[in-house]
Amino acid sequence: MGKYGDKISFRLEDPCACGACLPEDWAGRLICATLCLHGNQGDGVTGVLRIQRVLETSLYVDDLEAATAFYADVLGLLTFATAGGRHSFFRCGDGVVLLFDPRATQTEGGQSPAHGAHGPGHVAFAIQASDIPGWRDRLQERGVEVEREMTWPGGGHSIYFRDPAGNSVELATPQIWGFEAVDDERR
């Protein structure tokens, strides 16, 4: 295995890192393999240092104008920064979704290091289970084709579709990973 792979490898038959997950709770054990969900200190990889949450996530798009309109109109995200031809930034709960045109970000010279990707990416947005019918209606009204719906064996539900750049967008209840429902006050 690689430099880190030998420390965080995970097989479904293995117990979780802290031993508190039930054997049939595969999603909980998978998450607990790198971040203990039960408050136990230290996981053998990061000690007591913990990542708090995902602050921002990036998707790369070839038509920034179309993608910006999609995330604002279809998903209802609030745009708070744009730079024509380079990026659009959106608020999403207590995090940020960043859309970049990789042709503008793959060269050095900006405030952050060069970055970019080609081909479809993936992002999942947390939703309430009670909002699933409303999201189906909204997607249909806006002409967005649902690629797949999934009710997960461990609980939770996902709706998959594509943005204008071909990225896989998922609306999911947090229960797919064993998390509690979305807190309405943090939307």
N, C-alpha and C positions, 0 to 999 in steps of 0.2 A: 504494500500500500504506500501511498504518498506520505509526505511530511506530516499531514494532519489526519489522513484517512484511517491510520491504524488506531488513533485515539477516539474517533467518533463513528467507527463503523457500527452498523446496526443490522441485526437479523431479526425477523419477526419472532423467532423462538427465544431470543435473548430477553432477560429481565430488563427493566428500565434502569437507568443509571443509579437511581436512589433506592430501588426495590419497593417503592410504594405503589406502583401501578399494578392493576390487575392484569393477569396474563391475557385475557380476551380484549383488553383495551389497547389495541395496536396503535391507534393514533396517539394516545397519551404516552405510550412507551416510546414512540418515534420522537415526539417532541422532547420528552424527558431525557432521551439519550444525549442531548446536547444542552438542554436548559431544564433544570429540575422544576416541575410544576408544583412540588409539594413543600417548597420552602427550605429544602435541605441545602446546606452550604457546600460549595465546591462540586465540580463535576469532572475533575481530572483533566479538563482542557483549559478552562479559564480561571480556576480557583474561585475566589469570591468576587471577581470582576464580572459584571453582568451587563449585557446589552439591554437597554430599557425597552426599545421598540424600533420599528422601522420608521424613520423620520421622513424619508422621501424615497420614491421609486421612479425610475426613468423608463420611458418607452421611446423608441425611435420610429419616426414616421417620414415618409417621402413627400407628403403633401401636408404641410403644417397647418395651412388654412382649413382644409377639410377636417383634419383630425381635431383641431381646436373647436370647430363648430360641433363636431360629434360629441366630444366630452362635455361641452357646455350644454348643448340642447338635449341630447339623448340621456346623458347621465346626470345632468343638472349640477355639475361641478362649477364652482366659482373661479373664474380666471382672475388672478391677481397680478400677473406680470407677463408681458410678451415682448419679444424682440423679433420683428418681422424677419422671416426666413431662418431664424435660429432656434427659438424656443417659445413655449407657452407653459406657464406654471399655474396649477390649480390647487385650491384648498380641498382637503378631503379629511374630515374629522380633525384629528390633531396631527395630521401628516400632510404631505404634499405629493402630488403627482406631477412629474415633469415630462413634457413632450419635447423632444429634440429632433432636428433634422441632422442626421449624422454627417452630411456633407459639410455642415457648418461647424461641427464640434470635434471632428477627427483631426484637426490641425491644432498645433500649439498656438498660444497667443491670447487665450481667454483667461478669465480669473481662475478657472479650475483646470486640472490636467486634461489633455485631449481624451476624448471618449466617443464611443459610437458603436453601433451594431447594425447588421443587416439581417433581414429575415424576421419572421414573426417572433415576438416576445409574448409574455403572459403577465397579466395582473388580475388579482381577485379583490373585489370590493365587498366588504361585509354588509349584509342587509338583514332586516328582521324577517322571520319566517312569515309573519302576517302580511308582509309587503310583496310576497312572491306573485300573487295574482295581479297586483298593480303594475309590477315590473314587466310581466308578460304583456299586459295591455299596452304599456308605454312603448315597449320595443316594437310591437306590431303596428301601433299608430305611426311610428316614425320609420317604418319600412325596414327595420333591422331583423334579419333572419336569425332565429335561434338555431345554433348549430347542434346543441345537445343539452338535455337536462339530465341531472343525475341525483337520485336519492341515495345517499351513502349508507353502507351497512352499519357504520358506527353512529349514525345520526347526522342530520343536516341535509341540505339541498343546495345544488349548484345549477345555474343557468349560464351556458357558454354561448358567445357570439363573437363576431370579428369587428374591429374598428376599421376605418377606411384604409389603413396601412396593412391590414391583415393580422394585426396583433390579436391574440386570444384574450378576450375580456370575459371575466367570470364574476357573476353576482352570486355570493355564497353566504349561507348562514354560518356563523362562527362555530357552530356545533360540529362541522365537518372535521375540525381539529380538536374537538373536545373542550372548546372555550364556551363561556356563557354567551347569551344573546347580546346583541348590540345595545349599548346604553343610549337611549334616545337623546339624552342631554348632551352627548358628545358628537352628534351628527354635524 
